[in-house]
């Protein structure tokens, strides 16, 4: 069998993304196969599902060993997602033209992913604001599972996966993070990777009964995808939320633009511009929310770093300033906060004359 090197590299890229963020399997792989390699849409969906079915356990096993899987959430999600995946494939076949229907659904899903990315950014700002006002006393408290709402997330994600092979990570991780604010990003990725195994198995079996799975294509994707998902999962199981959440937002944005048929060059430039602007804006926000006592103890001026990053955000210099802030200044502030204890996270109290 002749192995297409480009498909192997595509599998490695998507595999690393899946392992790192828990998403991108369908949202990236399916459009890539159709647009870059000219694969028939039905074959692309079926082969992508089979590839994901093999890759997900690899990433899930890494998170299992790291203890970053919420098993109660896995159980509740599967109750909704597994039968919904069967239902999604059944509805797809009953409606007739699969290609036309998939294109329409992917357009809707593209807009949904844009909303999801915006929601994650909003949630991050709200969470940072709340965290600056009170210490995280309940960080070690057990997660209170909302059974019905979690099942409905599984139903929505499973049904969409059955229709398009997209959504097992892209939508479900976002919904989990919104429903469970105290769930860390690494736990959401690990939980989604594990619950996606029976979900993708259900969708794959259903598609295999109706469609065609190209084993040669699947093999090439797995040659690159398996080591890619393993490396991505190792990074995500160790990396802090400050690294994983921005990666999730960028994957959501890129996936949404591709699902909306935006040209590759436009997608790349959009992601570059968003990264250059978003990092200094996030740095300025992070700096503004830190109490003045931290800045004084660390020997920095809050006004200087907030202004420099905010004003420089529209320009490349803002990105460079933000890199220095996160690499040096913020680390100094964190070390100072650790030495100061609980009073470091107490909000500033205005002095009344």
C-alpha positions in Angstrom: 0.0 0.0 0.0 1.3 3.4 -1.0 1.1 5.9 1.9 0.4 9.5 1.1 2.8 11.5 3.2 0.6 14.6 3.2 -2.3 12.6 4.6 0.0 11.3 7.3 1.0 14.8 8.2 -2.6 15.9 8.2 -3.4 13.0 10.6 -0.6 14.1 12.9 -1.7 17.7 12.9 -5.3 16.8 13.7 -4.3 14.1 16.2 -2.2 16.6 18.2 -5.1 19.1 18.1 -7.5 16.4 19.4 -5.1 15.4 22.2 -4.4 18.9 23.2 -8.0 20.4 23.1 -10.3 17.4 22.8 -11.7 18.9 19.6 -10.9 19.2 16.0 -11.3 15.6 14.9 -14.4 16.2 12.8 -14.3 20.0 12.7 -10.8 20.0 11.2 -10.4 16.5 9.6 -13.6 16.3 7.6 -13.2 19.7 5.9 -9.5 19.0 5.3 -10.2 15.7 3.6 -12.9 17.2 1.4 -11.2 20.5 0.5 -7.5 19.6 0.4 -7.6 16.0 -0.8 -10.8 15.9 -2.8 -12.3 13.0 -0.8 -16.0 12.2 -1.3 -17.9 13.8 1.6 -19.6 10.5 2.7 -16.3 8.7 2.7 -14.6 11.6 4.5 -17.2 11.5 7.3 -17.0 7.7 7.6 -13.2 7.5 7.5 -12.9 10.4 9.9 -15.1 8.7 12.4 -13.2 5.5 12.2 -9.9 7.4 12.6 -11.3 9.2 15.7 -12.5 5.9 17.1 -8.9 4.7 17.2 -7.3 8.0 18.3 -9.7 8.9 21.2 -8.7 6.0 23.4 -5.0 6.9 23.1 -5.6 10.4 24.4 -8.2 9.2 26.9 -5.7 6.7 28.4 -3.2 9.5 29.0 -5.8 11.6 30.9 -6.9 8.5 32.8 -3.4 7.9 34.1 -3.2 11.6 35.1 -6.6 11.5 36.9 -8.1 14.3 34.7 -11.3 12.4 33.9 -14.6 13.1 35.6 -16.3 9.7 35.5 -19.7 10.9 36.6 -19.8 13.3 33.7 -18.7 10.6 31.3 -21.6 8.3 32.4 -24.3 11.1 32.1 -23.0 12.3 28.8 -23.0 8.7 27.3 -26.6 8.2 28.4 -27.5 10.9 26.0 -24.9 10.8 23.3 -24.8 7.1 22.3 -28.5 6.7 21.3 -28.5 10.3 19.8 -25.6 9.4 17.5 -27.6 6.4 16.1 -30.6 8.8 15.7 -28.5 11.4 13.9 -27.3 8.9 11.2 -30.9 7.5 10.8 -32.3 11.0 10.3 -29.5 11.8 7.8 -30.4 8.8 5.7 -34.1 9.5 5.9 -33.7 13.1 4.7 -32.1 12.0 1.4 -29.2 14.0 0.0 -26.5 13.5 2.5 -24.0 15.9 0.9 -26.4 18.8 0.7 -27.7 18.3 4.2 -24.2 18.0 5.6 -23.2 21.3 4.0 -26.2 23.0 5.4 -25.6 21.6 8.9 -21.9 22.5 8.8 -22.8 26.1 7.9 -25.1 26.2 11.0 -22.4 24.5 13.1 -19.8 27.0 11.9 -21.9 29.9 13.3 -22.5 27.9 16.4 -18.7 27.4 16.9 -18.2 31.2 16.5 -20.8 31.8 19.2 -19.1 29.1 21.3 -15.7 30.8 20.9 -17.1 34.2 21.9 -18.9 32.6 24.9 -15.6 31.0 26.1 -13.8 34.4 25.8 -16.6 36.1 27.7 -16.6 33.3 30.3 -12.9 33.7 30.8 -13.1 37.4 31.4 -16.0 36.9 33.8 -14.2 34.1 35.6 -11.0 36.2 35.9 -13.0 39.1 37.3 -14.7 36.9 39.8 -11.5 35.2 40.8 -9.9 38.6 41.5 -12.7 39.5 43.9 -12.6 36.3 46.0 -10.2 33.5 46.8 -11.0 30.1 45.3 -11.9 28.4 48.6 -14.0 25.7 46.9 -11.3 24.6 44.4 -11.0 21.2 46.0 -14.8 20.7 46.5 -16.4 17.7 44.7 -18.1 18.6 41.4 -21.9 18.8 41.7 -23.2 16.9 38.6 -26.3 18.2 36.9 -27.7 15.0 35.5 -30.5 16.2 33.2 -28.5 19.1 31.7 -25.5 16.8 31.2 -27.6 14.3 29.4 -29.0 17.0 27.1 -25.4 18.1 26.2 -24.8 14.4 25.3 -27.9 14.3 23.2 -27.1 17.5 21.3 -23.4 16.5 20.7 -24.3 12.9 19.8 -27.0 13.9 17.3 -24.7 16.4 15.5 -21.9 13.8 15.4 -24.2 11.3 13.8 -25.1 13.9 11.1 -21.7 15.4 10.3 -19.0 13.7 12.4 -18.4 17.2 13.9 -19.2 18.2 17.4 -18.0 15.5 19.8 -15.4 17.9 21.1 -16.0 21.3 19.5 -19.4 21.8 21.0 -19.5 19.4 24.0 -16.3 20.8 25.7 -17.7 24.4 25.4 -21.1 23.3 26.8 -19.3 21.5 29.7 -17.2 24.5 30.5 -20.2 26.7 30.5 -22.3 24.3 32.6 -19.5 23.5 35.1 -17.4 26.7 35.6 -15.2 24.9 38.2 -14.3 22.2 35.8 -10.7 22.8 34.7 -9.8 22.8 31.0 -7.7 19.7 31.3 -10.5 17.8 33.1 -13.0 18.9 30.3 -10.6 17.6 27.6 -10.0 14.3 29.4 -13.7 13.8 30.1 -14.6 14.5 26.6 -12.0 12.2 25.1 -13.2 9.3 27.2 -16.9 9.9 26.7 -16.3 10.3 22.9 -15.2 6.7 22.7 -18.6 5.0 22.9 -20.2 8.1 21.1 -17.8 7.8 18.1 -18.2 4.0 18.1 -21.9 4.4 17.8 -21.7 6.9 15.0 -19.0 4.8 13.2 -21.1 1.6 13.3 -24.1 3.5 12.0 -22.2 5.0 9.1 -20.5 1.7 8.3 -24.0 0.2 7.8 -24.8 2.9 5.2 -21.6 4.4 3.9 -18.1 3.4 2.8 -15.0 3.5 4.9 -11.7 3.8 3.0 -9.3 1.7 5.0 -6.3 3.0 3.0 -7.2 6.6 3.8 -7.9 5.7 7.4 -4.6 3.9 7.7 -2.6 6.9 6.4 -4.4 9.2 8.8 -3.7 6.9 11.8 0.0 6.6 11.0 0.3 10.3 11.9 -2.7 10.7 14.1 -1.8 8.1 16.8 1.6 9.7 17.8 0.0 13.1 17.4 -2.9 12.5 19.8 -0.5 10.9 22.3 1.8 13.9 22.4 -1.2 16.4 22.4 -2.8 14.5 25.4 0.5 14.5 27.3 0.7 18.3 26.9 -2.9 18.9 27.8 -2.8 16.7 30.9 0.1 18.7 32.3 -0.5 22.2 30.9 -2.3 24.9 32.9 -5.7 26.3 31.9 -4.0 29.5 30.7 -2.5 27.5 27.9 -5.3 25.1 27.0 -8.3 27.5 27.0 -6.7 29.9 24.4 -5.8 26.9 22.3 -9.5 25.7 22.4 -10.7 29.2 21.4 -8.3 29.2 18.4 -9.3 25.8 17.3 -13.0 26.7 17.6 -12.4 29.9 15.5 -10.4 28.1 12.9 -12.9 25.2 12.6 -15.8 27.7 12.4 -14.2 29.6 9.6 -13.4 26.4 7.6 -17.0 25.1 8.1 -18.2 28.5 6.7 -16.0 27.9 3.6 -13.6 30.7 4.3 -10.4 30.5 2.2 -7.3 29.0 3.8 -5.3 32.2 3.6 -8.1 34.2 5.2 -8.3 31.7 8.0 -4.6 31.8 8.7 -4.5 35.6 8.7 -7.5 35.8 10.9 -6.0 33.5 13.5 -2.7 35.4 13.4 -4.4 38.8 13.9 -6.6 37.5 16.7 -3.5 36.0 18.4 -1.5 39.3 18.1 -4.4 41.4 19.4 -5.9 39.0 22.0 -2.7 38.3 23.9 -2.0 41.9 24.9 -5.7 42.5 25.7 -5.8 39.5 27.9 -2.5 40.6 29.5 -3.9 44.1 30.2 -7.1 42.6 31.7 -5.0 40.2 33.9 -2.9 43.1 35.1 -5.8 45.4 35.8 -7.5 42.7 38.0 -4.5 42.1 40.2 -4.7 44.1 43.5 -2.4 47.0 43.9 -0.7 45.5 47.0 0.7 42.7 44.7 2.2 45.2 42.4 3.8 47.2 45.1 5.3 44.2 46.8 6.6 42.9 43.5 8.2 46.3 42.6 6.1 47.0 39.4 3.6 49.7 38.5 0.2 48.4 37.5 -0.7 51.4 35.4 2.4 51.1 33.3 1.7 47.4 32.3 -2.0 47.9 31.8 -1.5 50.9 29.6 1.4 49.5 27.6 -0.5 46.3 26.7 -3.8 48.0 26.0 -2.4 50.7 23.8 0.0 48.4 22.0 -2.7 45.7 21.3 -3.5 47.0 17.8 0.2 46.9 16.9 2.8 44.2 16.9 4.6 45.9 19.9 1.6 45.0 22.1 2.2 41.3 21.5 5.9 41.6 22.4 5.1 43.5 25.6 2.5 40.9 26.5 5.0 38.1 26.0 7.4 39.8 28.4 4.5 40.4 30.9 3.5 36.8 31.0 7.0 35.4 31.0 8.5 37.7 33.6 6.2 40.3 35.3 3.2 38.0 35.9 5.5 35.2 37.2 6.9 37.7 39.7 3.4 38.8 40.7 2.4 35.1 41.2 5.4 34.5 43.4 4.7 37.6 45.4 1.1 36.5 45.8 2.2 33.1 47.1 4.4 34.7 49.7 1.8 37.1 50.8 -0.9 34.4 51.4 -4.7 35.0 51.4 -4.4 38.8 51.6 -2.9 38.8 48.1 -6.2 38.0 46.4 -8.3 40.3 48.5 -9.8 43.1 46.4 -8.5 46.7 46.7 -10.6 48.7 49.2 -11.0 52.3 48.3 -9.9 54.7 51.0 -12.6 57.2 52.1 -11.5 60.5 53.4 
